[in-house]
Every structure is written in structure tokens, then in C-alpha cells.
Amino acid sequence: MKINISIASQQLNLLNGQGVIIKQYSISSAKNGTGQENGSFCTPLGKHVIRAKIGAGQAINSVFIKRRPTGEIYSPELGRQFPKRDWILTRILWLSGCEPGFNRLGSVDTMRRYIYIHGSPDSAEMGKPGSIGCIRMRNKDLLELFDLVSAGTPVEIDK
């Protein structure tokens, strides 16, 4: 398995071992565009791997802060109560860069920037940039993807 994310089409494709697309999902990347630097709030490009899968067994819409479930379940009411939160829901696929000096180590390290593929509130628009660096997905799509991939799965993020 391999994941290819296209920033231009705002799409995540899951490919089998022969490179054939077996699943396609609409995503939302960073509203600031693409970039590698820490603090840029951009989505990093290049070759990555899934470093860790977080949240197995948690309920759909479980809220995560710093990769830990808070015990909250997202609802529109909770969203109104905390309007400034960057909602990370349901599951986390934590990415690690594979290209030293480009998306690994120093000020461009994807993992140290805490870049994930993660679930979002149903109200979050997919198909257009809107995150602060991560790849957002619909919760039902992320649940499916989470079960299809493993830690170490290659992830390529292209313009």
C-alpha cells in the first residue's frame, strides 16, 4: 500500500502494491499552501511515512489534544463553546518526513511539526484548503483508511 496526496486536486489516493488506485478521498490541506518550515502552518511536500497510528478503538468524533483523547466527543455545541480550537478528531496518522534537509530534521521536520492525517468536524469543508498544516479528512473516510494502512506506509505529498 501507498498513499499519494495531491494538493492541487485536494485528494488522497490509496494505491495497492502495483500502483493502482483502490480508494480515493477528498481532503483539506493547509490554507497557507505548501511549505516545509516549522511555524509556517503549511502542508509539507515530499516523501513521508506513517510514523504512528493513534486512536484505535476510540469513538467516532473523539477529540484529541496533543495526540491524546480528551474524553470529549465533538458536537456542534462543543464547537461553538471552543471556536478557536483546531479540531483533531477520530483517528490520527502521524507523518514523518523521509528527506533529510527537506522534510526531515532541523526546522523542516514534518514529525516535529506534528503533521497528521486526521478527522474533522462534519462541517469542515473538504476539497479546498482550510487546515493549519495537516491533512483533514471526513471521519468516516479516515476510519476506513486507518484500517487499510499500517505504520510505515509510504505517503507522498505532491503539489
C-alpha positions as CSV (number, residue, x, y, z in Angstrom):
1,M,0.0,0.0,0.0
2,K,1.0,3.6,-0.6
3,I,-0.8,6.9,-0.1
4,N,-0.5,9.8,-2.7
5,I,-1.9,13.2,-1.7
6,S,-2.4,15.8,-4.4
7,I,-2.6,19.4,-3.1
8,A,-3.9,20.6,-6.5
9,S,-6.8,18.3,-6.5
10,Q,-7.3,18.1,-2.7
11,Q,-7.4,14.3,-3.0
12,L,-5.8,11.4,-1.2
13,N,-5.4,8.2,-3.2
14,L,-4.6,4.8,-1.7
15,L,-2.7,2.7,-4.1
16,N,-2.1,-1.1,-4.0
17,G,1.4,-2.7,-4.4
18,Q,1.0,-2.4,-8.2
19,G,0.3,1.4,-8.0
20,V,-3.4,1.0,-8.9
21,I,-5.7,3.4,-7.0
22,I,-8.0,1.4,-4.8
23,K,-9.6,4.2,-2.8
24,Q,-10.0,8.0,-3.3
25,Y,-10.9,10.5,-0.6
26,S,-11.5,14.2,-0.6
27,I,-9.2,16.1,1.8
28,S,-8.4,19.6,3.0
29,S,-4.8,20.7,3.2
30,A,-3.3,23.9,4.7
31,K,-5.0,27.2,3.9
32,N,-1.5,28.8,3.8
33,G,-0.4,26.4,1.0
34,T,2.6,24.2,0.9
35,G,5.9,24.6,2.7
36,Q,8.3,22.8,4.9
37,E,9.3,25.3,7.6
38,N,8.2,25.0,11.3
39,G,5.7,27.7,12.1
40,S,4.6,28.2,8.5
41,F,1.2,26.5,9.0
42,C,1.8,25.0,5.6
43,T,1.4,21.4,4.4
44,P,4.8,19.8,3.8
45,L,5.6,18.2,0.4
46,G,7.6,15.1,-0.5
47,K,8.1,11.6,0.7
48,H,6.8,10.6,4.2
49,V,5.8,7.5,6.1
50,I,3.1,6.9,8.6
51,R,5.1,7.1,11.8
52,A,2.3,6.1,14.2
53,K,-1.4,5.2,14.1
54,I,-3.2,6.8,17.1
55,G,-6.8,6.4,18.3
56,A,-7.7,2.8,17.5
57,G,-10.9,1.9,19.4
58,Q,-11.9,5.5,20.1
59,A,-15.4,6.5,19.2
60,I,-16.1,8.5,16.0
61,N,-15.7,12.2,16.7
62,S,-13.4,11.6,19.7
63,V,-11.4,14.8,20.4
64,F,-7.6,14.6,20.6
65,I,-5.3,17.2,22.0
66,K,-1.5,16.5,21.8
67,R,-2.3,13.1,20.4
68,R,-4.3,12.1,23.5
69,P,-8.1,11.6,23.6
70,T,-9.6,14.2,25.9
71,G,-12.7,12.2,26.7
72,E,-14.8,14.7,24.7
73,I,-17.0,13.7,21.7
74,Y,-17.2,16.5,19.2
75,S,-20.6,18.1,18.6
76,P,-21.7,21.4,17.1
77,E,-22.4,22.7,20.6
78,L,-18.8,21.8,21.7
79,G,-17.5,23.6,18.5
80,R,-19.4,26.7,19.5
81,Q,-18.1,26.5,23.0
82,F,-14.5,26.4,21.8
83,P,-14.5,28.3,18.5
84,K,-10.7,28.7,18.3
85,R,-9.8,25.0,18.6
86,D,-8.2,23.2,15.7
87,W,-10.3,20.1,15.9
88,I,-8.4,16.8,15.6
89,L,-11.0,14.0,15.7
90,T,-11.5,10.2,15.5
91,R,-8.0,9.0,14.5
92,I,-4.5,10.3,13.8
93,L,-2.0,9.1,11.2
94,W,1.2,10.9,12.3
95,L,3.6,11.6,9.4
96,S,7.4,11.6,9.4
97,G,9.4,13.0,6.6
98,C,11.9,10.8,4.7
99,E,14.1,13.5,3.0
100,P,16.8,15.0,5.3
101,G,17.0,18.8,4.9
102,F,13.7,18.9,3.0
103,N,11.1,17.4,5.3
104,R,13.2,15.7,8.0
105,L,15.4,17.1,10.8
106,G,16.0,20.7,11.7
107,S,13.4,23.4,11.1
108,V,11.7,21.3,8.4
109,D,10.9,18.1,10.3
110,T,7.4,17.0,9.5
111,M,7.1,14.8,12.6
112,R,8.3,17.6,14.9
113,R,5.8,19.9,13.3
114,Y,3.1,17.4,14.3
115,I,1.7,17.0,10.8
116,Y,-1.1,14.4,10.7
117,I,-3.8,13.0,8.6
118,H,-6.8,13.3,10.9
119,G,-10.5,13.5,11.2
120,S,-12.5,16.8,11.2
121,P,-15.9,18.0,12.2
122,D,-18.6,17.2,9.6
123,S,-18.9,21.0,9.0
124,A,-15.3,21.2,7.8
125,E,-15.3,21.7,4.1
126,M,-13.3,19.2,2.0
127,G,-12.0,19.7,-1.5
128,K,-10.4,23.1,-0.6
129,P,-7.5,24.2,1.6
130,G,-8.5,25.0,5.2
131,S,-6.2,23.4,7.8
132,I,-3.2,24.8,9.6
133,G,-0.8,22.3,8.1
134,C,-2.4,18.8,8.5
135,I,-4.4,16.8,6.0
136,R,-8.0,16.8,7.2
137,M,-10.4,14.1,6.2
138,R,-14.1,13.2,6.8
139,N,-14.3,10.9,9.9
140,K,-15.9,8.0,8.0
141,D,-13.2,8.2,5.3
142,L,-10.4,8.3,7.9
143,L,-11.9,5.3,9.8
144,E,-11.8,3.3,6.6
145,L,-8.2,4.5,5.6
146,F,-6.9,3.8,9.2
147,D,-7.9,0.2,8.9
148,L,-6.3,-0.2,5.5
149,V,-2.8,1.1,6.3
150,S,-0.1,0.3,8.8
151,A,2.7,2.2,10.4
152,G,5.5,2.5,7.8
153,T,3.1,3.0,4.9
154,P,4.7,5.4,2.4
155,V,2.9,8.8,1.9
156,E,3.8,11.1,-1.0
157,I,2.5,14.7,-0.9
158,D,2.7,16.5,-4.2
159,K,1.7,19.9,-5.4
